[in-house]
Amino acid sequence: MIERYTLPEMGALWTDEARFRTWLEVEVEAARAMAHYRVIPAKAFATIAEKANFDAARIREIEAEVNHDVIAFLTSVAEHVGEDARYMHFGMTSSDMLDTALSLTLKRAAALIDRKIDTALKAVRKLAFKHKTTPIMGRTHGVFAEPTSVGLKFAVWYTELDRARQRVRAAADGVAVGKISGAVGNFAHLDPKIEAMVCRRLGLKPAPVSTQVVQRDRHAALVTALALLASSLEKFATEIRLLQRTETGEMMEGFSRKQKGSSAMPHKKNPITAERICGIARLLRGYALSAMENIPLWHERDIAHSSVERVILPDACIITDYGLQKFIEILNGLVIDARRMRENIYYRGGVVFSQQLLLKLAGPVGSRDTAYRIVQRNAMKALETGESFRDLVRQDIEIRRYLSEKDIDRSFDLEYYTKNVDRIFERVFGK
């Protein structure tokens, strides 16, 4: 992932140095387990534990000759360990170390992402309660529907983000497995108890069964969970973008004092961070498809997945981490214009209160269809001429025959649309 979208803590997990360090972690634990079960001499493990190290530049130099990164790595380590290096990687295949180390890295990356999701959830919850009954125009098909509350919008975001967290956690748990089972996964040269000890010490679970590799549906599940998370972030960001449009003006990203929105137009305030989040989601959905393509490998393993994973796994984790950080920043600086929201609700004299008026009129009129046609007639006139819907209703002789002025005024009461918010909040956040 390019530096622009890489945050330090997550990026540090995916450097060459970190990758080789995790490989070494697995190899040392494998040697420890083999010494414990007397597969290799205890003295050899003591030397390995003391001296095992590597030189990243040297690894790259060797790889240029042998065209095999694991052999290059083990050769560099052997140059540090000396003679006892012959007991390293004993009975193992490259993927024993690679897949176990990858699982360890993905587990650590998922923990960072989980932490960011938690921060985002807290920020959304805070906004939900702050604006629990702040009225806003609800829209369906992009068209004014009925008033709702800003708090309910955020409550929807909260529950969706929480579901995303559960999916990421489940997928991270699914990928947190190791294997030290040999070239075709049948433990031909090592006892399964060595694998069990290595995984236990690394905080992983042994894969119940494996081929030469850990099966790639596990990795695809994690990348797909990240793509779903990003798609939800895109949904939230799209809502902000729509509400920030000049003709709407109800919600917008924060804009710093020295920030500039356009090189040409000084008046511009653009939702650039929300737009960036939308782009990130597109990238992650592509990665999810690539991860699924990695599942069908030939027989006990081919290498077709390797080149794909070298790109998509670090990138997916890094860009998700970045997208979450940007979303948190948007939430913390979000500008909500309650005055503009109220103005929009009373557009054309409150034409959006038509259903409430319909419900009050249907009983006295004796026919819902007749009442509907009466209300619609006034609503369409308000929309077409710009006259006030409330004034038109008050002047409508047919409506005045059935409803008092007080009943008409009650039809325009905003409290109808927020009266059950507390009950919904109890469902979402608990009492």
N, C-alpha and C positions, 0 to 999 in steps of 0.2 A: 504494500500500500504506500502511496506517495506520502511524503513527510507532512504535507498540508493537513491530512486527515488522520494523522497518527498521534495519539496522546502518549506521553512518556511511559506510564506504568504498563499499559497494554502493549505498546510497541516493544518494550524491553523483553517481553516474553518470547518474541519472535525473531530476535537478532540471531546471527550465526553463533555468537558467543553463548547465548542462552540455549540454543538448540544443542550445541556440543556439550554444554554443562549438564543438560538433562539427559543426554545420551550417557554421559559418564556416571551420572547418578544411578541409572538403571544397571549399567555394567558392574558398578561397585556392589550394588545390592544383590545382583545375581551371583557375584563371586562370594559375597558373605553367606548367602544361602547354601551355595555349593560347599563352602568350608564347613558350615554348620552340619551338613549331612555327609561330610567326609568324601565328597566327590573330588575336591582339590585339597591340597595341604593347607592347614591352618596358617602355617608360616607364610605361605605364598599370599594368602589373603591379607595378612598383616602388612606385607610389603605393598600390595595393591592399594590398600586403604591409605597408606602413608604417602605413596609416591604418585598415584594416578593423577595425571593432568594432561593437558594438550596445548598445542599452539595452533591457533586458528589459521594463521598464515601458512604454517607448515602443512596443515591438512589440505588447504587449497593447492599447495605446490605438489603434494603427493597425488591428489585426485587428478590433476592435470596429466599425470603419467599413467595412472592405473584405471582411470575412468570409473571409479567406484567410491562413493563418498564414505561408506561405512568402513571399507578396508583402509582408506586414507586416514580416517579417524583412529581406528585401532592401531595403525602403524605409528601415528603420532603419540598415542598414549604409551605404546610399548617403548618408545624412545625415552620416556620419563620413568617407566616402571622397571625396565631392564628384563632380566631373564625370566622372572616370575610372570611376565605378561603372557607367557604361553598358556597360563591357566585362566586368562580372561576370555570371555565369549565361548567358554568350553561347552561344546554340544549345542550351541545356539545357532540360529540363523539370523540374518540381518534384521528381519521383521520382528523378531522377538524383542530386540532392543528398540527398533524404530517405532513400532506400534505402541509399545508400552510407554515410551517417552512421549509420543504424540498424545496419548490419552492423558498423561500427566499435565502436559501443557494446556490441553483443551479444558481440563478440569480447573486449572488455575485461571484461565481466561474467562471461563463461565462464571467463576466466583466474582471477578471484577465486574462483569456485566450484571450479575445479580445485585451487586451493591449499588450500581447506578440505577437499576430499575427501582430499587427500594427508595432511593433519593427522589426519583421522579414521582413515585406513588405518593410520597409525603407532600411534595409540592402540589400535586393535583388535588389531594385531599384538603389542603389548606385553602386553595382557591374555591373548592366546592363549598366549604362551610362559610367562607367570607361572602360568597355570592349566592347563598342558598336560595334566597327569595328575590334576587335581583331579576326583574322581568326582562325578557328578550323575545324578539319575534322568532317563533318557530317556523321553519320553512320545509315544505315538501315539494319535490320536483323543482327546487330552486325558487319557488313562489311562496309568498306569504301564506301561512296556514293559520295557526293560532298562537297566542303568547305561551311561553313556557318560562323556565328560569335558567339563568346562567349556571346555577349550582347543579341542575340536573344534567346539563351538558357535561360538566366535569365529573359527575357521578358515573356517567356512561364511560367516560375515558378511564376512570379509576378501575371499574370492573373489567374492562377490556385489557388494560395494562396488567392487572393482576392475573388474568388468565394467561397472558403472554409469559409472565414470570413463571407460572406453574409449568407451562410447556417447556420453557428453557431449562428449568430445574430437572424435569423428568428426562429430557434429552441429554443433559449434562451427566446425569446419573447413568444413563444408558451407555454413554461413550467412555465412562471412567472405568474401563477394564484393561487388564494387561494379559499378555500371553508369553510364556517361556516354554513353548511346546514343540519347538523344532521346525524343520524344513517343510513338513506337511501337516503339522499339528497333532502328531500321534505320540509324542513324548518318547520317541525311539531311543534317545540318548540321555534323557533327564527325567527324573521322577516328578510327577505333578506337585509333590509337596514343596519342591523348590520354587515353582511358579507361585504357589500359594503364599510362601514366605515373602517373596519379592513383592508381590502385590500388596500384601498386608502392610509391609513397611513403607510402601509408597502411597498408601491410602487409596489403593485401587481394589477392584474385585477381579478375581481370575475369570477370564471368559470361560463359560461352561464348556464350550468346544470351539475349536478354531481350525482353520487350514494353516497355510503359511502366514496368514494375516488375520487380524481382527476383522470381522465382517463389516462391510461399508454401509449397511443400512443404519448402523449406529451413528456414523458421522453425518449421513444424509439427514437423519432425524434432527440433529443439532443445528445444522445449517438451515434446514427448513423452519425450525423453531425461531431462529434468528430472523429469517425472512418474514415470517408471520409477525414477529415483534415489530420489525421495521415497517411492515405494511400498516400496522395500527398507528405507528408514529406518523406515517404519511397521512393517514386519515385525519389525525388530530391537526397536523400541520396544514392540511388542505382546508380544514374548517377555519383556521386562523387566517389563511390567505383569502378565503371568500369573504370573511367578515371585515377584513382590512381594506377591501375595495373602496375607492373614494365615495361611491354612491351609497355604500352601506355604513362604513366607518364606525363599527361597533366594538371591534377588538383589533389590536395590532401589536406587533413586536415592539419592544422598547427601541428607542433611537437615541444614541448618545449625543452629547452636546456638540462634539466635533465630527460626528459621522456625516458622510455625504452619500446621498442616495443615487445620484446620477451625475455623470460627467458633463451632461448638457443641460439638465433641468434642475435648478436649485430647489424647487419645491418638493421634489420626490422623496417619499419614504416608502421603500420597497420591502416586502416580506422575504428578504434574501435567505435568511436562515431556515425558515419554513420551506422554502423552495429547495434548499440544499438537502433537507431531510427527505423530501419527496424523491429527489434524485438518488439518494442512498438506498432507498427502498427498491428502486428499479434494479440497482446493481445486485442487491442481495437476493432478489427473486431469481435473477440469472444464475447466481451461485448455487441456489437451491436445486435448480434443474441440473447443473453440472454435478452436484453431489449425488443426485439420484442416478445419473449416468454412470457413476463409479461403482454402483452396486453389483452389476453382473460382470464379474471377472471370470476368466477362463479357468476351469478345473480348480486346483488348490490355490492358484493365484497367477495373475499376470501383472505387468507393471503399468498398464494403461492408466490406472488411477493416480499414480505417483505425481506426474507432471501437473495434473489438475489440482491435486491437493496442495502442492507447494505454493499455488497461487490462492486458491479459494479459501483455505482454512485460516491462514493468518489474516487475509484480507477481510473475510467475513467477521472475524472477531474484532479486528481493529476498527472497521467502519461502523459496526454496531455500537461499539464503545463510544466512538466519536459522535454518532447520531444521537445517542442517549444524552451525552453531555450537552449537545446543542439544544436538545429538547428541554432539558432542565434549565438552561440559560433563558430560553424563551419564556418558560413558565415563571421564572423568578422576575423577569422584566416585563411581563405582559401588561399591556394597557387596556383597560376595560372602560368604555364610555357609556355609563348608565343613562346619561341624559340623551345621547343619540339613540340608544336602544328604545327609550320611551317615545321619542319622536317618531321612530319608525313604526312602533306599535299603533300609534294614532294617525298613521298615514291615511289620507282621504277621510278624516273624521272617524277613524276606528272601524273601517270596513271589516277588519279581521274578527270583530265580535259578532259576526253574522250568525254563527251557530247558536250562541247563547240567546240571541234574540229569537231565533227560530224555535228553540226549546220552550221559551216563554210564550210564544204565540200559538204553537201547535195545539195546545189544549183548548184554549178559548175559541179558536177558529173551528176546531172539530176535525181538521184534516191536516196531516203533516205536509202533504203535497201542496195544498193551497197555501199554507203558511210559508213553505219553501219558496214558492213563486212570488209571493209578496215581498219577502226579504231579498230574494235575488234581484228583483226588479230595481230596488233601491240601491243595492250593492253595485250592480252593473252601471247604473247612472252615475254613482259617485266615482267609479273608476274611469268612466269615459269622459265625464265633464269636469272632474276635479272638485265638484261640490262635496260638502261634508256629509258623510253617511249618517252621522247622528242627527244632523239638521233635517236631512231628507226623511228620516224615520219619524222624527217628531212632527213633520208636516204631512205625513201620509195619513189621510183621513181613514183609510181602511184599518191601519194599525191602531190609530187612536180610538177606533170603535171597540177594540178588544183590550188594549193595554193602557194603563195610566202613565203619566209622565214619569212617575217614580219607578214603575216597572221597567220602562224603557231605559232609564238611567242605570238601573241595576244590571241591565244587560251589558253595560260597558265597564263593569267592575273587574279590575285585574285580579282581585283576590280569588276568583274562581279558578284561576290557572296555577296558583301556587299553594292552594289550601292543603294539598296532600303531600307536599314536599317532605315534611318531617317523617311521614310514614315510609316514603321511599328511601330516605336517608337511613332509617333504621334497618331496612333490608340490606343496604349496601355497606354501611359502616358499623352497624350494631347500635345498641342503645347506649 
